[in-house]
Every structure is written in C-alpha cells, then in structure tokens.
Amino acid sequence: MNKVRNWPRITIYFYQGSKVKFVKETARNQRLIASSMAGISRRQAILQTLSINSNDRIMDVGCGAGHLVEQLAKATSGQGQVYALDPSEDQLAEARDRCSDLSNIIFLHGSADNIDLESGVCDIVTSTQAYEYIEDIDAALLESTRILRSGGSFVNVSILWDYFRFYGPDETLNNLVHDAFKEHCYHQMLPMELPGKLRGLGYKYIKNESLAFMVSDRDQNSPARYLETMMANFAVTHGVSKKDVEDWRVQLTEAEVEGRFGFTSYPVLTSAYLS
Ligand SMILES: C[S@@+](CC[C@H](N)C(=O)[O-])C[C@H]1O[C@@H](n2cnc3c(N)ncnc32)[C@H](O)[C@@H]1O
C-alpha cells in the first residue's frame, strides 16, 4: 500500500496499480456519497422492489457504512435477521456505529466469495455497488446464490461506468481523468452481464431497471462533489500529474460558475428470484 500526501494534513491511501480500497479517506468519501441524493434514491428503489416481511432474513453484500442495513433492520421490525457483510473494517465500524440501537443485525467481516453462513438461510440477498469491485464476480454470485433459499429474491444496484461522466472541462483533460478512473473497479458494465449470469445460476423473472440521473451543481447534497474528490485522488495515484488533476478541478469550478457543468451516472437495479 502506498501513502500519498496530497494536501496538508490529509493522507490519502491507495493501492498503486490496483483497484480502489474502501479505507481511510476513500471510505469517508464513499460514506458522503451514500448519504447524498444518489445513495438515498437507490435505497428507496431497493426498498420499493423488495417486499420485506417482518421475519425475513436479509443479507447485504458489501454493506459499506450500513445505510441500507439500518433500513432493512427497521423494516424487519426486530423479528427478522439482517446480515451485513464487508471486508473493510473501516466501513464495518461505521455500520456498527450507525446501527448501534438495532439488535437484529449480525456484522460479518469477510468477502462475498466466502460467506460464513449456512446454505439457504436468506430470504433476500441485496447489494449496492459492491459486485463491480469483486474480481471473481462468478464466485461471489455463486456464494450469494448458495445462501439464498429457493424462491428468495436477489436485488443488486451497480453502475454502468461507461456512462459515468463529468461535463465542463476541456475534453482531452476530461478524458485523461476519466480514463485513469476506469482502473478503479473490475467490472465497468456489470448490469449488462448480470442477467445472463443470474439465468445461468437458476434465477427467474430477471429485470433491469434504470436509476440514471444527472446533476448540474456540486452543493453538499450533490454526489458530484464527493465523486470529484474520489476521482481526483485516484487519478493522481494512477498516472495523471498533480497539475493536470488540479487543472481539471479548476475547470469543473469554472464550468459550474458559468452554468455549463454537469454530471451523469447510470445505476441499474437488477432484480431476480431464485427458482
Ligand atoms: C461503493 S461501496 C458501497 C457500500 C454500500 N453498499 C453503499 O451503497 O453505500 C463498495 C463496498 O463494497 C465492499 N467490497 C469490496 N470488495 C468486496 C468483497 N470482495 N466482498 C464484499 N464487499 C466488498 C467495499 O469494502 C465497500 O464497502
């Protein structure tokens, strides 16, 4: 792991040449994104898609700071069981803190491809923007399917990263930063591949639904504000000069001031039932 000092008093951790790890500053930024309108709207979409019963047993794969876990635990009225799985201790610590008043959550420190649960124990497996960060996605999906009972539901939200884009800076500079950011996860277009993978695992009624959105500012509720920081931090540790990244950020600000800034993202909600 490399330690990169970018700004006074802020230490940013990235793994040079590898995918993003949700620790330290990156985990903090991810939590801000999860608390923004982008996180809120996708949690609403997941909860609307799942018809949760009070005694359901639900797994959240890659639970992060537990924003969804908290809502799932409340939706099961204390009688069901929620499992919150994540390999990042930083994220799990935040999730434990957020959910400290709820007694029906079991936190699991581990990876989606090796879950410490018996087969068929879950009525629902859900995940938000975690599978695209898992190199062996097939092993992870197989493991999620193992813990799901027959007839259980699977709901995933992942991003079509080819359509994740800031608008405003000079095109060449903008492409430079976006191209570097492609390295940050393993699966750029997972929602396109997921239906076929799920069919192969025995799922039925597989549906993809667009949660695409655009924003035109970077205020405190805007995911663009925190994604810009995350992308900039990633780019400087993945071959883009500090000067280019600084120029990119200045140009984003100029574009916003001049009313020609934009940010688009294309999350997709995939739902399916295990037959
Ligand atoms: C973008 S964050 C999303 C967190 C949370 N689901 C949310 O929506 O706020 C991705 C999460 O996936 C987790 N993750 C990465 N690799 C994983 C793996 N192999 N198994 C399970 N989770 C993983 C990360 O630690 C991180 O918390």
The ligand as a Tripos MOL2 file, in Angstrom:
@<TRIPOS>MOLECULE
LIG
   27    29     1     0     0
SMALL
NO_CHARGES

@<TRIPOS>ATOM
      1 C1        -19.0750    1.6610   -3.2800 C.3       1 LIG1
      2 S1        -19.0430    0.8740   -1.7360 S.3       1 LIG1
      3 C2        -20.7880    0.6230   -1.4660 C.3       1 LIG1
      4 C3        -21.1330    0.4840    0.0010 C.3       1 LIG1
      5 C4        -22.6320    0.3750    0.3100 C.3       1 LIG1
      6 N1        -23.2170   -0.8040   -0.2870 N.3       1 LIG1
      7 C5        -23.3600    1.6190   -0.1310 C.2       1 LIG1
      8 O1        -24.1500    1.5540   -1.0660 O.co2     1 LIG1
      9 O2        -23.1280    2.6690    0.4810 O.co2     1 LIG1
     10 C6        -18.4740   -0.7440   -2.1200 C.3       1 LIG1
     11 C7        -18.3560   -1.6410   -0.8960 C.3       1 LIG1
     12 O3        -18.0440   -2.9670   -1.3620 O.3       1 LIG1
     13 C8        -17.1420   -3.5170   -0.4350 C.3       1 LIG1
     14 N2        -16.4190   -4.6330   -1.0720 N.ar      1 LIG1
     15 C9        -15.2850   -4.5940   -1.8120 C.ar      1 LIG1
     16 N3        -14.8740   -5.8500   -2.1120 N.ar      1 LIG1
     17 C10       -15.7870   -6.6930   -1.5620 C.ar      1 LIG1
     18 C11       -15.8970   -8.1170   -1.4780 C.ar      1 LIG1
     19 N4        -14.9920   -8.9150   -2.0670 N.pl3     1 LIG1
     20 N5        -16.9490   -8.6440   -0.8190 N.ar      1 LIG1
     21 C12       -17.8700   -7.8470   -0.2240 C.ar      1 LIG1
     22 N6        -17.8080   -6.4960   -0.2560 N.ar      1 LIG1
     23 C13       -16.7800   -5.9230   -0.8970 C.ar      1 LIG1
     24 C14       -16.2390   -2.3390   -0.0670 C.3       1 LIG1
     25 O4        -15.4910   -2.5550    1.1230 O.3       1 LIG1
     26 C15       -17.2370   -1.2190    0.0540 C.3       1 LIG1
     27 O5        -17.7350   -1.0540    1.3630 O.3       1 LIG1
@<TRIPOS>BOND
     1     1     2 1
     2     2     3 1
     3     2    10 1
     4     3     4 1
     5     4     5 1
     6     5     6 1
     7     5     7 1
     8     7     8 2
     9     7     9 1
    10    10    11 1
    11    11    12 1
    12    11    26 1
    13    12    13 1
    14    13    14 1
    15    13    24 1
    16    14    15 ar
    17    14    23 ar
    18    15    16 ar
    19    16    17 ar
    20    17    18 ar
    21    17    23 ar
    22    18    19 1
    23    18    20 ar
    24    20    21 ar
    25    21    22 ar
    26    22    23 ar
    27    24    25 1
    28    24    26 1
    29    26    27 1
@<TRIPOS>SUBSTRUCTURE
     1 LIG1         1 GROUP 0 **** ****
